[in-house]
Amino acid sequence: MKVRVTISLKNGVLDPQGRAIHHAIEGLGHHGVKDVRAGKVIELEVDETVSDEALDDMARQLLANTVIENYRIERVPA
Amino acid sequence: MSGFRSAVITFPGSNCDRDMADALEKVSGTAPHRVWHGDAQLPEGLDFIALPGGFSYGDYLRSGAMAARSPIMRAVVEAAGRGVPVLGVCNGFQVLTEAGLLPGALMRNAGIRFVCREVALTVENSQSLFTAGYARGQRIVIPVAHHDGNYFADEATLDRLEGEGRVAFRYAEPVNGSARDIAGVLNEAGNVLGMMPHPERMIEAAHGGTDGRALFESAVKGLVGA
């Protein structure tokens, strides 16, 4: 099954990339965008037997750096 | 000053490992062991371990993230725990934070751009193994070359680092947006130093300066005697 791990910067952590994207959006002439935060999505294809605990370990130990990032794990229905 | 047993770890994508090995050999008189990331063990009886700059694993996931989980890092973490001095420069600093040997994280430079130039630093702690050859408050010039050098830690961690004298070097000019202009930090025991600037690129006159040399001299002198 597919598991999606969404990684985002914690609140209060400056996001220079998000800011640059924001400026670029405005440069295209779009208005009304108040803030942009860039993150990443990592998709895993796993056996049904892989536990939530194991997925959490993977996210905490490697996929996210919890000093600066939050993560959210979702099992994606086929 | 023979008998200084050091090791330089090379990860796939390291590119300052040769400069680091050269600096260690020139200052100590003994060529370091060259250790590959896939090795499970370090040479016996090491006095000093260096993690060089570069772009290990192409900076995949996060700078230093993959290298920090490579086989040799288990041995480096274990050696650091026994008190073996570990120096991480640039990507090596990123690896040390990712491996949990140093607090905080190194994020994308606040100005987005890669910064590659000589910068002025202030020596904040001249009592450590690595910095005893400098005077507190001394201004030195060392090059930086990085994209992810923006040091981040929460306020409580920053206060603790400052209170415990663990900020080794501070930028004396704006460079990358680092919290409190931190350029290098020590671990609690003082045997692990991570820094973004490259002291190994400033050890002889032909480099345009020698301000990095005292770091290696301090370590060699402190470990095997003058």
Interface residues (C-beta under 8 A of the other chain):
Chain A: V13 L14 P16 Q17 A20 Q61 L62 L63 N65 V67 I68
Chain B: L61 R62 A65 R69 T97 E98 P103 G104 A105 M107 R108 N109 A110 G111 I112 N150 F152 A153 G177
